[in-house]
């Protein structure tokens, strides 16, 4: 459905450190690093990041949520650790979420600008 998404952040350097650490365990990397623009993906950019004075609504209730695919539960765990180590906040520790389905393993974080992120693995 989507070719890519774009988000705005307050501090591009801080966001680069966060997304490098959080997305590397999932196999995603920074494919485009130019003044005023970062692009992350596997082989093509799917997430564009650029500076913005007001990236997330002040009430933080937009409902916006990004879920990244993970190859393994360990990758989900490492996503969570990397995110917390680089300024992210916990929004749901790694674990099974049987309310979604029996093998739904995920972790949830909030990035330094308030975006809600998830890493998900459907297998063991």
C-alpha positions in Angstrom: 0.0 0.0 0.0 2.7 2.5 0.9 5.9 3.2 -1.0 7.4 5.2 1.9 6.6 7.4 4.9 8.1 10.7 6.0 8.4 12.1 9.5 9.8 15.3 11.0 12.1 15.4 13.9 13.5 18.2 16.1 17.2 17.1 16.1 18.4 15.2 13.1 21.7 14.0 14.6 19.9 12.7 17.8 17.3 11.0 15.6 20.1 9.4 13.5 21.7 7.9 16.6 18.3 6.6 17.8 17.2 5.1 14.5 20.6 3.6 13.7 20.6 1.8 17.0 16.9 0.8 17.0 16.7 -0.3 13.3 20.0 -2.1 12.9 18.9 -5.2 14.7 16.0 -5.4 12.3 18.3 -5.2 9.3 17.4 -1.7 8.3 20.1 0.9 7.8 20.6 4.5 6.8 20.7 4.5 3.0 20.6 8.2 2.5 22.4 10.7 4.8 22.5 14.2 3.4 22.1 17.6 5.1 18.5 17.9 6.2 17.4 14.4 5.2 17.9 10.8 6.3 16.5 7.7 4.6 16.2 4.2 6.1 15.4 0.8 4.6 16.7 -2.6 3.5 17.5 -2.0 -0.2 15.4 1.1 -0.8 14.4 3.9 1.4 11.0 3.4 3.1 11.4 5.9 6.0 12.4 9.5 5.3 13.4 11.7 8.2 13.8 15.5 8.0 13.9 18.4 10.5 10.7 19.9 11.8 10.0 22.4 14.6 6.8 20.6 15.6 7.1 16.9 14.6 4.3 15.4 16.8 1.1 16.9 18.0 1.5 18.5 21.4 -1.1 16.2 23.0 0.7 13.1 21.6 -2.6 11.5 20.8 -2.5 11.4 17.0 -2.8 7.6 16.9 0.2 7.5 14.6 2.1 4.2 15.0 4.9 2.5 13.0 5.5 -1.2 13.1 8.8 -2.7 11.7 9.1 -6.3 10.7 11.7 -8.4 12.6 13.2 -11.7 11.6 13.4 -13.1 15.1 12.5 -12.4 18.7 16.1 -11.6 19.4 15.9 -8.8 16.8 12.8 -7.5 18.6 14.7 -7.6 21.9 17.7 -5.8 20.4 15.5 -3.2 18.8 14.1 -2.4 22.2 17.5 -2.3 23.9 19.0 -0.1 21.2 16.0 2.3 21.3 16.2 2.7 25.1 20.0 3.1 25.0 19.7 6.1 22.6 17.0 8.2 24.1 13.8 6.2 23.5 11.2 5.5 26.1 9.7 2.1 26.9 6.1 1.7 25.7 5.8 -2.1 26.1 8.7 -4.5 26.9 9.5 -7.3 24.5 7.1 -10.2 24.8 4.2 -12.3 23.5 1.0 -10.4 22.8 -1.5 -13.3 22.6 -4.4 -10.8 22.4 -3.2 -10.2 18.8 -2.4 -13.8 18.1 -0.6 -16.7 19.8 2.9 -16.1 18.3 2.8 -12.3 18.1 6.1 -11.2 19.7 6.6 -7.4 19.9 8.3 -4.5 21.7 7.1 -0.9 21.8 9.1 2.3 22.2 8.6 6.0 21.9 11.3 7.8 19.9 12.9 11.1 21.2 10.2 13.1 19.3 7.3 11.2 20.6 6.6 8.8 17.6 5.3 5.4 18.7 7.3 2.5 17.2 7.0 -1.2 17.3 9.1 -4.2 16.2 7.2 -7.4 15.5 8.0 -11.0 14.8 5.4 -13.6 14.1 7.5 -16.7 14.6 9.8 -18.1 17.2 
